[in-house]
Amino acid sequence: MGETTIVDNIINAILNPVMDGLEIVISFILGSKFLTLTVFIVFMTWLGYYIMKVDKRYAQEDKRRVPEKTLLLISMVGGSLGMYIGMYKFKHKTLHKKFTIGVPFIMLIQVACVVYIITTNIMVK
């Protein structure tokens, strides 16, 4: 379970520089790290919601599904609020403990991180 696969390494090798580059570009355009964080959270919330909608539709149409690992990764990267809303809106993954417990737990940690960032002025321009 703790082993990384070649696919994981490739995804990390691509995703990390892309996310770093996106942060630089968005910070430059928006001029504020706080605004960048806000835009990122809004986007990831939308993505979490949308991916639950798509996976539910794929399940109903008996198509290839979005892997649970990917759903949880999106939740961990900032999409937990959207994922949580999507779970109950579309009645999807609500019987799986790793989602009914995991997603709210991830969201709680993310809220705590955002509160910490805001209260300690880490995001000062």
JOWOPE-V793271 format. One record per residue. RES is the residue in one letter. PHI is phi in whole degrees, 0 to 359 (999 if undefined). PSI is psi in whole degrees, 0 to 359 (* if undefined). Layout:
res = [RES/RES]
phi = [PHI/PHI]
psi = [PSI/PSI]
This chain:
res = [M/G/E/T/T/I/V/D/N/I/I/N/A/I/L/N/P/V/M/D/G/L/E/I/V/I/S/F/I/L/G/S/K/F/L/T/L/T/V/F/I/V/F/M/T/W/L/G/Y/Y/I/M/K/V/D/K/R/Y/A/Q/E/D/K/R/R/V/P/E/K/T/L/L/L/I/S/M/V/G/G/S/L/G/M/Y/I/G/M/Y/K/F/K/H/K/T/L/H/K/K/F/T/I/G/V/P/F/I/M/L/I/Q/V/A/C/V/V/Y/I/I/T/T/N/I/M/V/K]
phi = [999/275/281/263/262/299/298/301/296/293/300/296/296/273/292/300/296/297/295/298/296/299/298/296/296/294/299/295/292/275/76/211/292/296/295/299/299/298/298/298/296/298/297/292/297/299/297/300/296/296/292/292/298/296/295/296/297/298/296/291/267/56/263/296/268/284/299/301/302/291/300/291/296/299/298/292/278/134/264/295/296/296/297/296/298/297/303/272/295/260/49/233/69/281/257/261/300/296/263/291/258/295/296/298/295/300/298/299/297/295/297/299/296/296/299/298/300/291/284/259/58/295/273/296/303]
psi = [323/358/144/143/172/321/317/316/321/315/315/320/328/315/317/308/326/314/320/315/318/318/317/314/312/320/319/314/313/337/8/131/325/316/322/315/317/313/318/314/317/315/314/326/314/316/317/316/312/318/328/321/314/315/323/316/318/322/318/327/6/41/173/131/163/127/145/325/319/318/315/326/316/320/316/329/357/358/19/322/312/322/316/313/316/324/315/331/316/4/55/128/16/353/0/118/326/340/316/333/317/313/313/325/315/317/319/315/318/319/317/320/316/317/317/314/316/316/339/4/32/328/21/137/*]
